[in-house]
Amino acid sequence: MKLWGGRFTKETDQLVHNFNASLSFDQKFFRQDIDGSIAHVTMLAACHILTEDEKDIIIDQLKKIKKELEDGTLEISPEYEDIHSFVEATLIERTGDVGKKLHTGRSRNDQVALDMKLYIRDEIFALDELLTELLETIMKVMEDHTHTYMPGFTHLQKAQPVTLAHHFGAYFEMFKRDRSRLKDIYHRMNYCPLGAGALAGTTYPLDRELTAHLLGFDGPTLNSMDSVSDRDYIIELLGALSMIMMHLSRFCEEIIMWNSNEYQFIELDDAYSTGSSIMPQKKNPDIAELVRGKCGRVYGALISILTTMKGLPLAYNKDMQEDKEFTFDAVDTVKGCIKLFEGMISTMKINKEAMERSAKHGFTNATDAADYLVNHGVPFRDAHGIIGQIVLYCIDKGISIEEMTLDEFQAICPAFQSDIYDAIALKTCVNMRNTIGGPGEKAMARVIELNKKYLTENPILAKDQD
């Protein structure tokens, strides 16, 4: 069944039909299509465009079709052009002429726009839940490792000592922003396009506010041309998904390095690692590498929709059908990556000793040694040069700064006293940095408290969200 055959005198070429059809991928939102139709029919009856009996017959069958599709007792036939025509044809087959009234007052254009919005909204809810679970896992690591010292890096060079809690806290902030972006998209897109028709509304006295209310929207869209041609919310979602993947990819890069023999900061669980077909000693971080690799796949979806939309005049154009396949793929990819990544970091073993050893032997306390001299009356620029000499001396001797004797310190600068060892201890270096946002114990306790409050006050987005 086609929804548009009356004007045509011959059948569509099969190759054209195959090229034009979207059923192979848009069947993914059969639930949204049926839910939208139920709301539409309810509104038509409330406006006395359909009778109550007609409404009840249509809704009863739509619910049955939905259930049968969900439990697999009804199969979607590939002969149909799209999910909309399949659902409508099945309804008409079961209800006769009553079913033909389903499409009164709407077009496939506003129907497609509605289905896509409902799908995107549902996926935003699912993504927000996964991100919240990831944040809770990160929070647990932060709580458990406020005293796990490790080197902080700039330019991939050891810079200053931090804690694992502080390091993970950086990613907490990233994923917190990701949740915020999803919430923004949800509120900006949550207006109902149904009733916009093909592009210019309809002559039927529809109650678009009622339709919007029934479907959980904040209201109807206010311009029918924009309603059917708007894909901003998809572009925004794919942008947000790209950011999520970028954050996951950065985190995975560090996990991969930390899991290497050179670092040995962590050991990934066997369930999240693979072996080599030829080298029996290998334990590869494949999950982290795949998540990192799939980042480009999601970026590609964003570039694709931006390229598709950049030259389209108002209102609907068939090009917009290209918004679905890569969006579905990007959403599924990101959901899978978040879930796998959360499992990976929640099961990995953390080698506290290796982290602390790396911090001690990376001169991460050099800045603190310079600050010590400043506090003992040495100008900072001179102190900077003195500590540079000390680093060269330690490299030549193969020792860390704290392994120097007091005589060695004083031979380079007499300002050093026996309290230098306390000043450059990792615990001191970290805990002196207690301004909010720093790695110090007091600062981290405050941040953890604030993050717990954030998780409590920002519950997972849900369909009844205000």
C-alpha positions in Angstrom: 0.0 0.0 0.0 1.2 3.5 -0.9 -0.2 6.6 0.8 0.0 8.7 -2.4 -0.9 6.5 -5.4 -4.1 8.3 -6.7 -2.3 10.8 -9.0 -0.1 8.1 -10.7 -1.1 5.8 -13.6 1.7 3.3 -13.4 3.7 1.5 -10.8 6.9 2.8 -9.4 10.0 1.1 -10.8 11.3 -1.4 -8.3 14.7 0.1 -8.2 13.1 3.5 -7.5 10.9 2.0 -4.8 13.9 0.4 -3.1 15.9 3.6 -3.3 13.0 5.7 -2.0 11.8 3.3 0.7 12.8 3.9 4.3 11.1 0.9 6.0 14.4 -1.0 6.5 15.4 1.6 9.1 12.4 3.7 10.1 10.6 0.6 11.4 12.8 1.2 14.4 10.3 3.7 15.7 7.0 1.8 15.2 6.2 2.5 18.9 6.5 6.2 18.4 4.5 6.1 15.2 1.6 4.2 16.9 1.7 6.4 20.0 1.5 9.5 17.8 -1.4 8.0 15.9 -3.3 7.2 19.1 -2.9 10.8 20.3 -3.9 12.1 16.9 -7.1 10.0 16.9 -7.9 11.0 20.5 -7.7 14.6 19.5 -9.8 14.1 16.3 -12.6 12.6 18.4 -12.3 15.4 21.0 -12.8 17.9 18.1 -15.8 15.8 16.7 -13.9 15.0 13.5 -14.2 11.3 14.4 -16.9 9.7 16.5 -16.1 8.1 19.8 -16.9 4.7 18.3 -14.5 5.3 15.4 -11.8 6.5 17.9 -12.2 3.4 20.1 -12.0 1.0 17.1 -8.9 2.6 15.8 -7.1 2.9 19.1 -8.0 -0.7 20.1 -6.4 -2.0 16.9 -3.4 0.3 17.1 -2.7 -1.0 20.5 -3.0 -4.6 19.3 -0.7 -3.9 16.4 1.9 -2.4 18.7 1.7 -5.4 21.1 2.0 -7.8 18.2 5.0 -6.0 16.8 6.7 -6.0 20.2 6.1 -9.7 20.9 7.0 -10.7 17.3 3.6 -12.2 16.4 3.2 -9.5 13.6 6.0 -9.2 11.1 6.7 -6.0 9.1 6.4 -6.8 5.5 9.2 -5.4 3.3 6.8 -4.5 0.5 5.8 -1.3 2.2 7.5 2.1 1.7 7.9 3.0 5.3 6.6 2.2 8.8 3.8 4.7 8.5 2.3 3.0 5.5 2.7 -0.5 7.1 0.9 0.6 10.3 -1.9 2.3 8.4 -2.3 -0.6 5.9 -2.5 -3.1 8.7 -5.1 -1.0 10.5 -7.2 -0.6 7.4 -7.0 -4.4 6.8 -8.4 -5.0 10.2 -10.9 -2.2 10.5 -12.0 -1.4 6.9 -13.1 2.2 6.1 -12.8 3.3 9.8 -9.0 2.8 9.5 -8.9 5.0 6.5 -9.8 8.0 8.7 -6.7 7.7 10.8 -4.8 10.1 8.5 -7.4 12.8 8.6 -5.8 16.2 9.3 -2.2 15.1 9.0 0.6 14.6 6.5 3.4 12.2 6.4 5.6 15.3 6.8 4.3 16.2 10.2 4.0 12.5 11.1 7.6 11.8 10.3 8.7 14.9 12.2 6.6 13.8 15.2 8.0 10.2 15.2 11.6 11.4 15.0 11.0 13.9 17.9 9.4 11.2 20.0 12.3 8.8 19.2 15.0 11.4 20.0 13.2 12.3 23.2 13.1 8.7 24.3 16.8 8.2 23.5 17.7 11.4 25.4 16.0 9.8 28.5 18.0 6.6 27.9 21.3 8.4 27.4 20.8 10.5 30.5 20.2 7.4 32.6 23.5 5.8 31.2 25.5 9.0 31.9 24.1 9.2 35.4 25.2 5.6 36.1 28.7 6.5 34.7 28.8 9.5 37.0 27.9 7.4 40.0 30.8 5.0 39.1 33.2 7.8 38.7 32.0 9.2 42.0 32.8 5.9 43.8 36.3 6.0 42.4 36.7 9.6 43.6 35.5 8.7 47.1 37.8 5.7 47.4 41.0 7.4 46.1 41.4 10.9 47.6 44.7 9.7 49.0 45.9 7.8 45.9 48.7 10.0 44.6 49.7 10.1 41.0 51.4 12.4 38.5 49.4 15.0 36.8 50.5 15.7 33.2 50.8 18.5 30.7 52.1 17.8 27.2 52.2 14.1 28.4 55.1 15.1 30.7 54.8 14.6 34.4 54.0 18.0 35.9 52.6 18.2 39.4 51.2 15.6 41.8 47.5 15.1 42.0 45.2 12.3 43.2 43.3 9.7 41.3 40.1 11.3 42.8 41.1 14.6 41.3 41.9 13.1 37.9 38.6 11.3 37.7 36.9 14.4 38.9 37.9 16.1 35.7 35.9 13.5 33.8 33.0 13.9 36.2 32.8 17.5 35.1 32.9 16.6 31.4 30.0 14.1 31.7 28.1 16.4 33.9 28.2 19.0 31.1 27.1 16.3 28.7 24.0 15.7 30.8 23.3 19.4 30.8 23.5 19.5 27.0 21.0 16.7 26.7 18.6 18.4 29.1 18.9 21.6 27.1 18.1 19.8 23.9 15.2 18.1 25.5 13.6 21.4 26.6 14.3 23.1 23.3 12.9 20.4 21.1 9.9 19.4 23.2 7.2 21.0 21.0 4.8 19.0 19.0 4.9 19.3 15.1 1.7 17.2 14.6 -1.0 19.3 12.9 1.5 21.2 10.8 0.3 19.1 7.8 2.5 19.0 4.7 3.8 22.6 5.3 0.7 24.9 5.7 -1.4 23.4 8.4 -4.9 22.0 7.7 -8.5 23.2 7.3 -9.7 20.8 10.0 -10.4 22.4 13.4 -7.6 20.5 15.2 -6.7 21.1 18.8 -3.0 21.0 18.6 -2.6 21.9 22.2 -4.4 18.7 23.2 -2.3 16.6 20.9 0.9 18.1 22.4 -0.4 17.5 25.9 -1.3 13.9 25.2 2.2 13.2 23.9 4.0 15.0 26.8 5.1 18.0 24.8 5.3 21.5 26.3 3.1 22.8 23.5 2.6 22.8 19.7 5.2 24.2 17.3 4.3 27.7 16.1 5.2 27.7 12.4 4.0 24.8 10.2 6.8 25.3 7.7 9.5 25.1 10.3 7.7 22.2 12.0 8.2 19.8 9.1 11.6 21.0 8.0 13.3 21.5 11.4 16.1 19.1 12.1 18.0 21.3 14.5 17.3 19.0 17.4 18.9 16.1 15.5 22.0 18.2 14.8 22.1 19.3 18.4 21.8 15.7 19.6 24.5 14.5 17.3 26.7 17.4 18.5 26.1 16.3 22.1 26.8 12.7 21.2 30.0 13.7 19.5 31.0 15.5 22.7 30.2 12.5 24.8 32.3 10.3 22.5 35.2 12.8 22.6 35.1 12.7 26.4 35.0 8.9 26.4 37.8 8.7 23.8 40.1 11.0 25.9 39.4 8.8 28.9 40.0 5.6 26.9 43.3 7.0 25.7 44.4 7.4 29.3 43.1 4.0 30.3 45.0 2.4 27.4 48.3 4.1 28.6 47.7 3.4 32.2 47.1 -0.3 31.4 50.4 -0.6 29.5 53.5 -2.3 30.9 55.3 1.1 31.0 52.7 2.6 33.3 51.0 -0.3 35.2 48.7 2.2 36.9 45.7 -0.1 36.4 44.9 -3.6 35.2 41.7 -4.1 33.2 39.5 -7.0 34.2 39.7 -10.1 32.0 36.0 -9.5 31.0 37.0 -6.3 29.3 40.2 -7.4 27.7 41.2 -9.7 24.8 44.3 -11.8 24.0 46.5 -12.2 21.0 46.2 -15.1 18.5 50.0 -15.4 18.3 51.5 -13.8 21.5 50.3 -15.6 24.6 51.5 -12.9 27.0 49.2 -10.2 25.6 46.2 -8.7 27.4 44.9 -6.0 25.1 42.6 -3.1 26.1 40.3 -3.7 23.1 37.2 -2.2 24.6 38.9 1.1 25.3 40.4 1.0 21.8 37.1 0.3 20.2 35.3 3.1 22.1 38.1 5.5 21.0 37.8 4.3 17.5 34.0 4.7 17.3 34.3 8.3 18.1 34.9 9.1 14.4 31.8 7.1 13.5 29.7 9.5 15.6 31.5 12.6 14.3 30.7 11.3 10.8 27.0 11.3 11.6 27.1 15.0 12.7 29.0 16.1 9.6 26.5 14.1 7.4 23.4 15.8 8.8 25.0 19.2 8.6 25.9 18.7 5.0 22.5 17.3 4.2 20.7 20.3 5.7 23.0 23.2 4.6 21.3 23.8 1.2 17.7 22.8 1.7 15.0 25.3 1.0 11.7 25.3 3.0 9.8 23.2 3.6 10.2 19.4 3.6 12.6 17.8 1.1 13.2 14.1 0.6 16.9 14.7 1.5 15.7 14.8 5.1 15.0 11.1 5.0 18.8 10.8 5.4 18.5 12.0 9.0 17.6 8.6 10.3 20.0 5.8 9.6 23.1 7.6 10.9 21.2 9.1 13.8 20.0 5.6 14.8 23.5 4.2 14.5 25.1 7.1 16.4 22.6 6.8 19.3 23.1 3.0 19.5 26.9 3.4 19.3 27.1 6.0 22.1 24.7 4.0 24.4 26.8 0.9 23.9 30.1 2.7 24.5 28.9 4.4 27.7 27.6 1.1 29.1 30.8 -0.8 28.2 33.1 2.0 29.5 31.2 2.1 32.8 31.7 -1.6 33.2 35.3 -1.4 32.3 36.3 1.3 34.9 34.1 -0.2 37.6 35.9 -3.6 37.4 39.5 -2.5 36.8 42.2 -2.9 39.4 44.0 0.3 40.5 47.7 0.0 41.4 48.2 2.7 44.0 51.9 1.9 44.5 52.7 2.3 40.9 50.9 5.6 40.6 52.7 7.0 43.7 56.1 5.7 42.5 55.6 7.4 39.2 54.8 10.7 40.8 57.9 10.5 43.1 60.2 9.7 40.2 58.8 12.3 37.8 59.9 15.4 39.6 56.3 16.4 40.1 57.3 18.1 43.4 59.7 20.5 41.6 57.4 23.4 41.8 56.8 22.9 45.5 60.6 22.8 46.0 60.8 26.2 44.2 58.0 27.5 46.4 59.9 26.3 49.5 62.9 28.5 48.5 60.6 31.5 47.9 59.2 31.0 51.4 62.8 31.1 52.6 63.6 34.4 51.0 64.9 33.4 47.6 63.4 35.3 44.6 61.1 33.1 42.5 63.1 33.5 39.3 66.3 32.4 41.2 64.4 29.6 42.9 63.2 28.4 39.5 66.8 28.2 38.2 68.1 26.5 41.4 65.4 23.7 41.2 66.3 23.3 37.5 69.9 22.6 38.6 68.6 20.1 41.2 66.6 18.2 38.5 69.6 17.9 36.3 71.6 16.7 39.3 69.0 14.1 40.1 68.8 12.9 36.5 72.5 12.5 36.4 72.4 10.5 39.7 69.3 8.5 38.8 67.5 9.6 42.0 64.4 11.6 42.9 64.5 15.0 44.6 63.4 13.6 48.0 66.3 11.1 47.8 68.9 13.8 47.9 70.7 14.3 51.2 70.5 17.7 53.0 74.2 18.2 52.3 73.5 17.8 48.5 70.6 20.3 48.8 72.8 22.8 50.7 75.7 22.4 48.3 73.4 23.8 45.6 71.6 26.4 47.7 72.3 27.1 51.4 68.7 28.2 52.0 67.6 24.5 52.2 66.9 23.3 55.7 65.8 19.9 57.1 62.1 20.8 56.7 62.5 20.5 52.9 61.6 16.9 53.0 58.2 17.6 54.6 57.6 20.4 52.1 58.2 18.2 49.0 56.4 15.1 50.3 53.6 14.1 47.9 51.0 14.4 50.6 52.1 17.9 51.4 52.3 18.9 47.8 48.8 17.8 47.2 47.1 18.9 50.4 48.6 22.4 50.2 46.4 22.9 47.1 43.1 23.4 48.8 41.5 26.1 46.8 38.2 24.9 45.4 38.8 22.8 42.3 42.3 21.7 43.5 43.4 18.2 44.5 43.9 18.9 48.2 42.0 16.7 50.7 39.8 19.5 52.0 39.0 20.8 48.5 38.2 17.3 47.2 35.9 16.6 50.1 34.0 19.7 49.3 33.8 18.8 45.6 32.7 15.3 46.4 30.0 16.7 48.6 28.8 19.1 45.8 28.8 16.3 43.2 26.7 14.1 45.5 24.3 17.0 45.9 24.3 17.4 42.1 23.4 13.8 41.6 20.6 14.0 44.2 19.2 17.3 42.8 19.4 16.3 39.1 17.5 13.1 38.7 17.4 11.2 35.5 15.3 12.8 32.8 11.9 11.1 32.4 8.8 11.4 30.3 7.0 13.3 33.1 9.9 15.7 33.6 8.8 19.3 34.1 
